[in-house]
Amino acid sequence: MSADDARSRERGLPIQILGREYRVACPEGEEAQLQASVDYLNRRMKDLRDGGRITGNEKIAVMAALNIAHEFLAQKGGKGGAPSVDGADFRRRIAAMQESLDSALAADQDKLF
């Protein structure tokens, strides 16, 4: 990996959700899986937005997350059964998502005032 690639990775990979660009951390070799996840989330959020019943990107994101979580749990055993997941990997991914969301929300706060 070149020095430019390493610096680019430190800043995160650019993704687009509902027309807005975000930079997210992504381990090397998982770029295709990240993009597939972005595409899936983007489709789900657009479906909710275009349905017209939910407005505001934050509400759309929460509803999409709830729908996806429901689908995930239903596939893993229904009735809220605990799916078998790698806890450490799960926590790492959540931490990366929280960091990305915090950065994106902090940037938007400057525009409000």
TAZISUL-V482004 format. One record per residue. N is the residue number from 1. RES is the residue in one small letter. SS is DSSP state (2 for helix, 1 for strand, 0 for the rest). OMEGA is omega as a letter, one per 20 degrees, with the letter a starting at -180 (* if undefined). D_FIRST is the distance of its C-alpha to the first C-alpha in Angstrom with 1 decimal. Layout:
BEGIN
{{N & RES & SS & OMEGA & D_FIRST} {N & RES & SS & OMEGA & D_FIRST}}
END
This chain:
BEGIN
{{1 & m & 0 & a & 0.0} {2 & s & 0 & r & 3.8} {3 & a & 2 & r & 6.7} {4 & d & 2 & r & 8.1} {5 & d & 2 & a & 6.0} {6 & a & 2 & r & 6.6} {7 & r & 2 & r & 10.0} {8 & s & 2 & r & 10.7} {9 & r & 2 & a & 10.1} {10 & e & 2 & r & 12.5} {11 & r & 2 & r & 15.0} {12 & g & 0 & r & 14.9} {13 & l & 1 & r & 15.0} {14 & p & 1 & r & 18.1} {15 & i & 1 & r & 20.8} {16 & q & 1 & r & 24.4} {17 & i & 1 & a & 27.5} {18 & l & 0 & r & 30.9} {19 & g & 0 & r & 29.6} {20 & r & 1 & a & 28.1} {21 & e & 1 & r & 24.4} {22 & y & 1 & r & 22.8} {23 & r & 1 & a & 19.4} {24 & v & 1 & r & 18.7} {25 & a & 0 & a & 16.4} {26 & c & 0 & r & 14.8} {27 & p & 0 & r & 13.2} {28 & e & 0 & r & 10.2} {29 & g & 0 & a & 12.1} {30 & e & 0 & a & 15.1} {31 & e & 2 & a & 14.7} {32 & a & 2 & r & 17.5} {33 & q & 2 & r & 19.7} {34 & l & 2 & a & 19.4} {35 & q & 2 & r & 20.3} {36 & a & 2 & r & 23.2} {37 & s & 2 & r & 24.4} {38 & v & 2 & a & 24.3} {39 & d & 2 & r & 26.2} {40 & y & 2 & r & 28.7} {41 & l & 2 & a & 29.3} {42 & n & 2 & r & 29.7} {43 & r & 2 & a & 32.2} {44 & r & 2 & a & 34.1} {45 & m & 2 & r & 34.3} {46 & k & 2 & r & 35.4} {47 & d & 2 & r & 38.1} {48 & l & 2 & a & 39.4} {49 & r & 2 & a & 39.4} {50 & d & 2 & r & 41.0} {51 & g & 2 & r & 43.6} {52 & g & 0 & a & 45.0} {53 & r & 0 & a & 46.1} {54 & i & 0 & r & 43.3} {55 & t & 0 & r & 42.4} {56 & g & 0 & a & 39.8} {57 & n & 2 & r & 36.1} {58 & e & 2 & r & 36.3} {59 & k & 2 & r & 39.1} {60 & i & 2 & a & 37.4} {61 & a & 2 & r & 34.2} {62 & v & 2 & a & 36.5} {63 & m & 2 & r & 38.5} {64 & a & 2 & r & 35.5} {65 & a & 2 & r & 34.1} {66 & l & 2 & r & 37.6} {67 & n & 2 & a & 37.9} {68 & i & 2 & r & 34.6} {69 & a & 2 & r & 35.4} {70 & h & 2 & r & 38.8} {71 & e & 2 & a & 37.4} {72 & f & 2 & a & 35.1} {73 & l & 2 & r & 37.9} {74 & a & 2 & r & 40.3} {75 & q & 2 & a & 38.0} {76 & k & 0 & r & 37.6} {77 & g & 0 & r & 41.3} {78 & g & 0 & r & 43.1} {79 & k & 0 & r & 45.5} {80 & g & 0 & r & 42.7} {81 & g & 0 & a & 42.0} {82 & a & 0 & r & 39.0} {83 & p & 0 & r & 36.1} {84 & s & 0 & r & 34.2} {85 & v & 0 & r & 30.8} {86 & d & 0 & a & 28.3} {87 & g & 2 & a & 29.4} {88 & a & 2 & r & 26.5} {89 & d & 2 & r & 24.0} {90 & f & 2 & r & 26.6} {91 & r & 2 & r & 26.9} {92 & r & 2 & a & 23.2} {93 & r & 2 & r & 23.0} {94 & i & 2 & r & 26.2} {95 & a & 2 & r & 25.0} {96 & a & 2 & r & 21.9} {97 & m & 2 & r & 24.4} {98 & q & 2 & r & 26.9} {99 & e & 2 & r & 24.4} {100 & s & 2 & r & 23.5} {101 & l & 2 & r & 27.2} {102 & d & 2 & r & 28.3} {103 & s & 2 & a & 26.0} {104 & a & 2 & a & 27.3} {105 & l & 2 & r & 30.9} {106 & a & 2 & r & 30.7} {107 & a & 2 & a & 29.7} {108 & d & 2 & a & 32.6} {109 & q & 2 & r & 35.0} {110 & d & 2 & a & 34.8} {111 & k & 2 & a & 35.9} {112 & l & 2 & a & 39.0} {113 & f & 0 & * & 40.7}}
END
